[in-house]
Amino acid sequence: MTQPAELNLPALASAIARASRLALRYERYEEEVRNQWSARLTHADGRAVWMNTTRAKGRLHIDGLWPDDPRGTCAFLPRDNLLSQEMPNQNRQHDFSITVSLTKTPEKIAADIARRFWPEYSRVFALMVTRAREIREEIDTRQQEAERLVAKLGGSISQNGNGEGVTLYLPGIYRATSYDGKSWRLDHVQLTSSQLEQLVGILQ
């Protein structure tokens, strides 16, 4: 990938940050030092404007960065199904990006970002921050309940690879998995007839 001739993107990004009224700061990340065709402007609360010179000929492509998914999979995308009610189409990534002409001054580009991009991006970013906090609380609740049970019953704890649940390996039970920290699915359990009668009695 090559950036347009005679374009100094770091200098442009720095000038846009200075012209912006959004309290944005230009930070040069290692990969951006290497590629020279992308740059980001960051806000203290985690919001960030990502700029790219290769996605639209003669124009600056502007997109946003999103919160990390607490489940450890990847950064949230606007199409996250957990936010589907806020999206126009949950099966398609909602496009928050804009493009602006590279002939515009930094002041006009900063104004375009503030008017055309920042409000909707900020709205969805806030939703994702809230959802990330909820997911973290769900993960913590499952972990705390798992630790309580293991302390009482013995065994060991294993986090599921996608962070969606927790699995216990308990004495006499091969595996018990929970996705909400309240109910548990038991796998490969062997019970005597008496134990089965007791279990059915409890469930009833």
C-alpha positions, -999 to +999 in steps of 0.1 A: +000+000+000+012+035-008-001+068+003-008+096-022+023+115-033+034+145-013+009+137+015+024+139+050-002+120+070+014+124+104+016+162+099-020+163+086-033+142+116-014+164+140-029+195+124-065+180+125-060+172+162-050+208+169-079+222+149-105+199+165-127+210+193-133+173+204-102+171+227-085+147+203-048+139+205-026+126+178-006+095+188+017+076+165+015+039+170+043+015+159+023+000+130+015+035+118+051+045+119+058+015+096+030+019+071+027+057+068-008+054+054-029+053+086-031+075+117-054+078+147-066+105+169-075+094+204-098+108+232-091+103+269-123+081+273-112+055+247-129+069+216-106+072+186-107+084+150-088+061+126-078+077+093-066+059+062-054+072+029-057+040+008-094+032+010-108+060-011-087+075-039-079+111-033-099+111-001-092+105+036-112+076+050-123+082+085-136+054+108-137+047+146-121+023+169-142+003+193-140-011+229-124-045+235-147-074+240-143-086+276-148-122+263-113-119+248-123-126+212-117-092+195-127-056+195-165-051+194-179-044+159-210-022+154-228-053+141-225-071+175-257-090+178-260-079+214-266-044+201-287-055+171-317-035+182-296-004+179-284-013+144-303-009+111-294-044+101-278-069+125-265-090+097-245-062+082-219-040+097-233-005+102-210+018+083-201+047+105-172+058+083-170+089+062-146+102+036-133+138+031-113+153+003-076+155+009-077+190-006-096+203+024-078+222+052-072+205+086-098+229+100-125+218+076-116+181+080-119+185+118-152+202+113-164+173+091-154+148+117-173+167+144-204+171+124-207+140+102-189+113+121-185+119+158-221+121+171-233+087+158-200+070+165-200+083+201-236+071+206-228+035+196-194+036+214-213+044+246-236+015+241-207-008+236-189+004+267-221-003+287-224-038+271-187-045+278-193-036+315-223-059+316-203-088+300-175-082+325-200-084+354-215-116+340-180-131+337-172-121+373-205-135+386-198-169+370-163-170+383-172-161+418-199-188+419-175-213+404-149-205+431-175-208+458-186-243+446-150-255+442-141-243+477-170-263+491-170-293+469-135-296+456-124-299+420-111-274+395-122-245+373-117-239+336-128-209+317-143-216+283-122-205+254-146-179+242-152-164+276-189-172+274-190-197+303-171-215+330-167-252+335-161-271+368-145-305+371-160-319+403-155-351+422-179-377+409-189-354+380-169-352+348-180-317+339-204-290+349-208-259+327-226-227+334-234-197+312-251-175+338-236-185+371-270-197+384-277-230+366-253-258+356-254-284+329-239-317+340-221-339+315-212-376+318-227-381+353-230-416+366-256-421+394-268-450+414-305-456+414-307-441+449-288-410+438-310-407+407-341-408+429-327-381+452-318-359+422-352-362+407-367-354+441-346-322+443-355-311+408-392-316+415 
